[in-house]
């Protein structure tokens, strides 16, 4: 499937949802578990948990630092695997959260020079 070319930038046909792979594409702690369960050998055969061929869309941030319900460590990962403001109902297949937009602020992200 072909993507989109816009001003000499080629985008893949599928875009990840904002924040799916965190700020710089490194993903989230739970992704390690998913990769173990649906590892690379299975990905090629079954097509599970593989973002190859998708266009990365960074997590949204705020101008200034903000930690609203989800404290982040220095690697911009949640300090808790299950933050207090997130409820996961595995049997029902539901996740409910009241976490606001958390992030280190635009200046911090730009200073990391990872984009």
C-alpha positions, 0 to 999 in steps of 0.5 A: 500500500502506498503512502502520501508524499507531501512537500517531498516528505513521504508518509506511510499509509498508516499513522499511529495514534498520538502517543502510541509510541511515546514522545520519541518512538520508544514505546511504553513499558507494557510494550516489552511484555507484548513483544515477549508474548507476540515476539518478532518470530510471531509478528512475521507469521501473524502480524501482531504488535509490529509498527513497521510501515506506519508513520510515527506520531509523537505524544502530545505535549504542553508548553510547560511541564505538567504532571496530571495524574501520571508521574514520569521518570527521566526516560519519560516513562510512567513511574508506576506501571498502573497509575492511580488514575487508570483502571484496567478491567481485563475481563471486560477488555476495558481501560478507564483513565482520568489522566490529564496530559502529562509531559516534561514541557516543550523546551525539555523535549526539544533539548533532548534532540531526539526528533 
